[in-house]
Amino acid sequence: GSVYPKFGQTIIPSIPIPDRWERMTGTDFGLRDPTVALAAAIDPRLGEVHIYTEHYQAEKSIKWHAEQMHAKIYSKIPTGRLRKVIGDPKGKARSEKDMRSTFDYYAEYGIYFTPGINKIEDGIQKVYTYMDSGRLKIHDCCVKTIWEGINYKYPKQDLVSEKNASEKPVDKDNHAMDCLRYILAELPDNPDMLINQSFGLALNVSRETEQEHLPHALRDEPVSNNNHDWYNYYY
């Protein structure tokens, strides 16, 4: 009944994120349930999405959550590298009392959400595509996300009702999984479309710099630095 049987294969040791990788965040709001925010980084050379940090806490104020998100996530994103800040679309609903939304409250603290796409079945298919192609990487510091992913399951079905088995997972302990869906729903169906082969060249970034987060044994061989490098790069 596991929603993501291969979830364990996505877990990797945490690595530093290069400054030039684009970032995205996905947030699910709660009070008694936890408010969760995941930060993702996109590797433009391999078309991989790295979930590299998480915020996960229940029973705290919006002010507290916003301060924690700034400290753990937003203050560490280089200028110009934040692609999108996505929130549970229910967060844009306005209260009848003061006609303000959860999005409005967070905006007071400098976090401006765009409503996410909340089609559960489609989102699960998207996550599974990235997972099955090896393009989704969950850093092992995201312990709550890993716990949810491993325990994310469909309802139990008896033999009589097996033909009409539910396509929706159990609605419990799934807040990080919702954040993951919000993030990947904004990306192309084909992870190859995230690859930008001219990324390093356009920003005058050497291959050594772009791969500095990798062990030396996994880095490309250095290339010569001469006036014809642009030609060799493409041909």
C-alpha positions as a Markdown table, in Angstrom:
| # | Residue | x | y | z |
|---|---|---|---|---|
| 1 | Gly | 0.0 | 0.0 | 0.0 |
| 2 | Ser | 3.0 | 2.3 | -0.1 |
| 3 | Val | 2.4 | 5.4 | -2.3 |
| 4 | Tyr | 6.1 | 5.7 | -3.1 |
| 5 | Pro | 7.7 | 2.2 | -2.9 |
| 6 | Lys | 11.0 | 3.6 | -4.2 |
| 7 | Phe | 11.2 | 6.5 | -1.7 |
| 8 | Gly | 14.2 | 5.1 | 0.1 |
| 9 | Gln | 16.2 | 5.2 | -3.1 |
| 10 | Thr | 15.9 | 9.0 | -3.2 |
| 11 | Ile | 17.7 | 9.6 | 0.1 |
| 12 | Ile | 21.3 | 10.8 | -0.2 |
| 13 | Pro | 23.8 | 12.3 | 2.3 |
| 14 | Ser | 23.4 | 16.0 | 2.6 |
| 15 | Ile | 25.6 | 18.0 | 0.3 |
| 16 | Pro | 26.3 | 21.8 | 0.0 |
| 17 | Ile | 24.1 | 23.5 | -2.6 |
| 18 | Pro | 26.0 | 25.6 | -5.1 |
| 19 | Asp | 24.9 | 29.2 | -5.1 |
| 20 | Arg | 24.0 | 29.2 | -8.7 |
| 21 | Trp | 21.3 | 26.5 | -8.5 |
| 22 | Glu | 17.8 | 27.8 | -8.6 |
| 23 | Arg | 15.6 | 27.3 | -5.5 |
| 24 | Met | 11.9 | 26.7 | -4.8 |
| 25 | Thr | 9.9 | 26.3 | -1.7 |
| 26 | Gly | 6.6 | 24.5 | -0.9 |
| 27 | Thr | 4.6 | 25.1 | 2.3 |
| 28 | Asp | 1.7 | 23.4 | 3.9 |
| 29 | Phe | -0.1 | 25.3 | 6.7 |
| 30 | Gly | -1.3 | 24.0 | 10.0 |
| 31 | Leu | -2.0 | 24.9 | 13.6 |
| 32 | Arg | -2.7 | 21.6 | 15.5 |
| 33 | Asp | -1.2 | 19.9 | 12.4 |
| 34 | Pro | 2.4 | 21.0 | 11.6 |
| 35 | Thr | 3.2 | 23.8 | 9.3 |
| 36 | Val | 5.8 | 22.4 | 6.9 |
| 37 | Ala | 8.1 | 24.1 | 4.4 |
| 38 | Leu | 10.5 | 22.3 | 2.1 |
| 39 | Ala | 13.3 | 23.9 | 0.2 |
| 40 | Ala | 14.3 | 22.5 | -3.2 |
| 41 | Ala | 17.3 | 23.3 | -5.4 |
| 42 | Ile | 17.5 | 22.5 | -9.1 |
| 43 | Asp | 20.8 | 21.1 | -10.6 |
| 44 | Pro | 20.9 | 22.5 | -14.1 |
| 45 | Arg | 23.5 | 20.1 | -15.3 |
| 46 | Leu | 21.8 | 16.8 | -14.4 |
| 47 | Gly | 18.2 | 17.9 | -14.2 |
| 48 | Glu | 17.9 | 16.8 | -10.6 |
| 49 | Val | 15.7 | 18.3 | -7.8 |
| 50 | His | 17.3 | 18.3 | -4.4 |
| 51 | Ile | 15.1 | 18.6 | -1.3 |
| 52 | Tyr | 17.8 | 20.0 | 1.0 |
| 53 | Thr | 16.1 | 21.4 | 4.1 |
| 54 | Glu | 12.8 | 21.3 | 5.9 |
| 55 | His | 10.8 | 23.3 | 8.5 |
| 56 | Tyr | 8.3 | 21.2 | 10.4 |
| 57 | Gln | 6.5 | 22.3 | 13.5 |
| 58 | Ala | 3.0 | 22.3 | 15.0 |
| 59 | Glu | 1.2 | 24.6 | 17.4 |
| 60 | Lys | 3.2 | 27.8 | 16.7 |
| 61 | Ser | 2.2 | 31.3 | 15.5 |
| 62 | Ile | 2.6 | 32.5 | 11.9 |
| 63 | Lys | 5.1 | 35.0 | 13.2 |
| 64 | Trp | 7.2 | 32.2 | 14.7 |
| 65 | His | 7.0 | 30.1 | 11.5 |
| 66 | Ala | 7.9 | 33.1 | 9.3 |
| 67 | Glu | 11.0 | 33.8 | 11.5 |
| 68 | Gln | 12.1 | 30.2 | 11.3 |
| 69 | Met | 11.6 | 30.0 | 7.6 |
| 70 | His | 13.7 | 33.1 | 7.0 |
| 71 | Ala | 16.4 | 31.8 | 9.3 |
| 72 | Lys | 16.6 | 28.3 | 7.9 |
| 73 | Ile | 15.6 | 28.9 | 4.2 |
| 74 | Tyr | 15.1 | 32.3 | 2.7 |
| 75 | Ser | 18.1 | 34.2 | 4.3 |
| 76 | Lys | 20.4 | 31.5 | 2.8 |
| 77 | Ile | 19.2 | 31.7 | -0.8 |
| 78 | Pro | 21.4 | 33.9 | -3.0 |
| 79 | Thr | 19.9 | 37.0 | -4.6 |
| 80 | Gly | 18.1 | 36.1 | -7.8 |
| 81 | Arg | 18.1 | 32.4 | -7.3 |
| 82 | Leu | 14.6 | 32.0 | -5.8 |
| 83 | Arg | 12.3 | 30.7 | -8.6 |
| 84 | Lys | 9.0 | 30.4 | -6.8 |
| 85 | Val | 7.4 | 30.4 | -3.3 |
| 86 | Ile | 4.5 | 28.0 | -3.3 |
| 87 | Gly | 1.8 | 27.5 | -0.7 |
| 88 | Asp | -1.2 | 25.3 | -0.1 |
| 89 | Pro | -3.9 | 27.0 | -2.2 |
| 90 | Lys | -6.3 | 26.8 | 0.8 |
| 91 | Gly | -4.0 | 29.5 | 2.3 |
| 92 | Lys | -5.5 | 32.2 | 0.0 |
| 93 | Ala | -9.0 | 31.7 | 1.4 |
| 94 | Arg | -10.1 | 34.9 | 3.2 |
| 95 | Ser | -11.5 | 34.8 | 6.7 |
| 96 | Glu | -15.1 | 36.2 | 7.1 |
| 97 | Lys | -14.0 | 38.0 | 10.2 |
| 98 | Asp | -11.3 | 40.3 | 8.8 |
| 99 | Met | -11.3 | 39.3 | 5.0 |
| 100 | Arg | -7.6 | 38.4 | 5.2 |
| 101 | Ser | -5.9 | 35.1 | 4.3 |
| 102 | Thr | -3.0 | 33.0 | 5.6 |
| 103 | Phe | -1.1 | 34.3 | 2.5 |
| 104 | Asp | -1.8 | 37.9 | 3.7 |
| 105 | Tyr | -0.5 | 37.2 | 7.2 |
| 106 | Tyr | 2.8 | 35.7 | 5.9 |
| 107 | Ala | 3.2 | 38.7 | 3.5 |
| 108 | Glu | 3.5 | 40.9 | 6.6 |
| 109 | Tyr | 6.7 | 39.0 | 7.4 |
| 110 | Gly | 8.1 | 39.2 | 3.9 |
| 111 | Ile | 7.0 | 35.8 | 2.6 |
| 112 | Tyr | 4.8 | 36.0 | -0.5 |
| 113 | Phe | 3.1 | 32.8 | -1.6 |
| 114 | Thr | 1.8 | 31.7 | -4.9 |
| 115 | Pro | -1.0 | 29.1 | -4.7 |
| 116 | Gly | 0.1 | 25.6 | -5.5 |
| 117 | Ile | -1.6 | 23.1 | -7.8 |
| 118 | Asn | -3.4 | 20.7 | -5.5 |
| 119 | Lys | -4.4 | 17.8 | -7.8 |
| 120 | Ile | -3.4 | 14.9 | -5.6 |
| 121 | Glu | -3.4 | 12.0 | -8.2 |
| 122 | Asp | -1.6 | 14.1 | -10.9 |
| 123 | Gly | 0.9 | 15.4 | -8.3 |
| 124 | Ile | 1.7 | 11.8 | -7.1 |
| 125 | Gln | 2.3 | 10.8 | -10.8 |
| 126 | Lys | 4.7 | 13.8 | -11.2 |
| 127 | Val | 6.6 | 12.9 | -8.0 |
| 128 | Tyr | 6.8 | 9.2 | -9.1 |
| 129 | Thr | 8.2 | 10.3 | -12.5 |
| 130 | Tyr | 11.0 | 12.2 | -10.9 |
| 131 | Met | 11.6 | 9.5 | -8.4 |
| 132 | Asp | 11.6 | 6.7 | -10.9 |
| 133 | Ser | 14.0 | 8.5 | -13.2 |
| 134 | Gly | 16.5 | 9.1 | -10.3 |
| 135 | Arg | 16.0 | 12.9 | -10.6 |
| 136 | Leu | 14.6 | 13.4 | -7.1 |
| 137 | Lys | 17.1 | 13.6 | -4.2 |
| 138 | Ile | 16.1 | 13.9 | -0.6 |
| 139 | His | 18.9 | 15.0 | 1.7 |
| 140 | Asp | 19.2 | 12.9 | 4.8 |
| 141 | Cys | 18.9 | 15.9 | 7.1 |
| 142 | Cys | 15.2 | 16.1 | 6.1 |
| 143 | Val | 14.2 | 13.5 | 8.7 |
| 144 | Lys | 10.5 | 14.3 | 8.9 |
| 145 | Thr | 10.1 | 14.3 | 5.1 |
| 146 | Ile | 11.8 | 10.9 | 5.0 |
| 147 | Trp | 9.6 | 9.6 | 7.7 |
| 148 | Glu | 6.5 | 10.7 | 5.9 |
| 149 | Gly | 7.6 | 9.5 | 2.5 |
| 150 | Ile | 8.3 | 6.0 | 3.8 |
| 151 | Asn | 5.0 | 5.8 | 5.7 |
| 152 | Tyr | 2.8 | 7.4 | 3.0 |
| 153 | Lys | 0.2 | 4.8 | 2.2 |
| 154 | Tyr | -3.0 | 4.1 | 0.4 |
| 155 | Pro | -6.0 | 2.9 | 2.5 |
| 156 | Lys | -6.2 | -0.8 | 3.1 |
| 157 | Gln | -8.5 | -2.6 | 0.7 |
| 158 | Asp | -10.3 | -5.9 | 1.2 |
| 159 | Leu | -10.7 | -8.4 | -1.6 |
| 160 | Val | -14.3 | -7.4 | -2.3 |
| 161 | Ser | -13.5 | -3.8 | -2.9 |
| 162 | Glu | -10.1 | -4.3 | -4.6 |
| 163 | Lys | -11.5 | -3.3 | -8.0 |
| 164 | Asn | -12.4 | 0.1 | -6.7 |
| 165 | Ala | -9.3 | 0.7 | -4.7 |
| 166 | Ser | -8.9 | 4.4 | -3.8 |
| 167 | Glu | -6.3 | 6.4 | -5.7 |
| 168 | Lys | -6.0 | 8.9 | -2.8 |
| 169 | Pro | -3.6 | 8.1 | 0.1 |
| 170 | Val | -4.6 | 8.2 | 3.7 |
| 171 | Asp | -5.0 | 11.8 | 4.7 |
| 172 | Lys | -2.7 | 11.7 | 7.7 |
| 173 | Asp | 1.0 | 12.7 | 8.4 |
| 174 | Asn | 1.3 | 13.9 | 4.8 |
| 175 | His | 2.2 | 17.5 | 5.1 |
| 176 | Ala | 5.7 | 17.2 | 3.7 |
| 177 | Met | 4.3 | 15.0 | 1.0 |
| 178 | Asp | 1.9 | 17.8 | 0.0 |
| 179 | Cys | 4.8 | 20.3 | -0.1 |
| 180 | Leu | 6.8 | 17.9 | -2.3 |
| 181 | Arg | 3.8 | 17.8 | -4.7 |
| 182 | Tyr | 3.4 | 21.6 | -4.8 |
| 183 | Ile | 7.1 | 22.0 | -5.8 |
| 184 | Leu | 7.2 | 19.3 | -8.5 |
| 185 | Ala | 3.8 | 20.3 | -9.9 |
| 186 | Glu | 5.5 | 23.5 | -11.1 |
| 187 | Leu | 8.2 | 21.7 | -13.0 |
| 188 | Pro | 8.2 | 20.1 | -16.4 |
| 189 | Asp | 6.8 | 16.5 | -16.7 |
| 190 | Asn | 10.0 | 15.5 | -18.4 |
| 191 | Pro | 13.0 | 16.1 | -15.9 |
| 192 | Asp | 15.3 | 16.4 | -18.9 |
| 193 | Met | 13.8 | 19.8 | -19.6 |
| 194 | Leu | 15.5 | 21.1 | -16.4 |
| 195 | Ile | 18.9 | 20.5 | -17.9 |
| 196 | Asn | 20.6 | 23.7 | -19.1 |
| 197 | Gln | 23.8 | 22.7 | -20.9 |
| 198 | Ser | 24.9 | 26.3 | -21.4 |
| 199 | Phe | 24.3 | 27.2 | -17.7 |
| 200 | Gly | 27.9 | 27.3 | -16.7 |
| 201 | Leu | 29.1 | 29.0 | -19.9 |
| 202 | Ala | 26.4 | 31.8 | -19.7 |
| 203 | Leu | 27.3 | 32.7 | -16.2 |
| 204 | Asn | 31.1 | 32.3 | -16.7 |
| 205 | Val | 31.1 | 29.4 | -14.3 |
| 206 | Ser | 33.9 | 26.8 | -14.6 |
| 207 | Arg | 33.1 | 23.1 | -14.4 |
| 208 | Glu | 35.3 | 22.9 | -11.3 |
| 209 | Thr | 33.3 | 25.6 | -9.5 |
| 210 | Glu | 29.9 | 24.1 | -10.6 |
| 211 | Gln | 31.0 | 20.7 | -9.3 |
| 212 | Glu | 32.7 | 21.8 | -6.1 |
| 213 | His | 30.0 | 20.1 | -4.0 |
| 214 | Leu | 30.9 | 16.7 | -5.4 |
| 215 | Pro | 33.8 | 14.4 | -4.2 |
| 216 | His | 36.9 | 14.8 | -6.4 |
| 217 | Ala | 36.5 | 11.3 | -7.8 |
| 218 | Leu | 33.1 | 12.2 | -9.3 |
| 219 | Arg | 34.1 | 15.5 | -10.9 |
| 220 | Asp | 34.8 | 16.0 | -14.6 |
| 221 | Glu | 38.3 | 16.3 | -15.9 |
| 222 | Pro | 39.5 | 19.9 | -16.1 |
| 223 | Val | 39.3 | 21.4 | -19.5 |
| 224 | Ser | 41.9 | 23.7 | -21.1 |
| 225 | Asn | 41.3 | 27.4 | -20.9 |
| 226 | Asn | 41.9 | 28.9 | -24.4 |
| 227 | Asn | 40.0 | 31.0 | -26.9 |
| 228 | His | 38.4 | 28.0 | -28.6 |
| 229 | Asp | 36.8 | 26.5 | -25.5 |
| 230 | Trp | 33.4 | 27.8 | -26.6 |
| 231 | Tyr | 33.8 | 25.7 | -29.8 |
| 232 | Asn | 34.8 | 22.5 | -27.9 |
| 233 | Tyr | 31.9 | 23.0 | -25.4 |
| 234 | Tyr | 29.3 | 22.7 | -28.1 |
| 235 | Tyr | 31.1 | 20.4 | -30.6 |
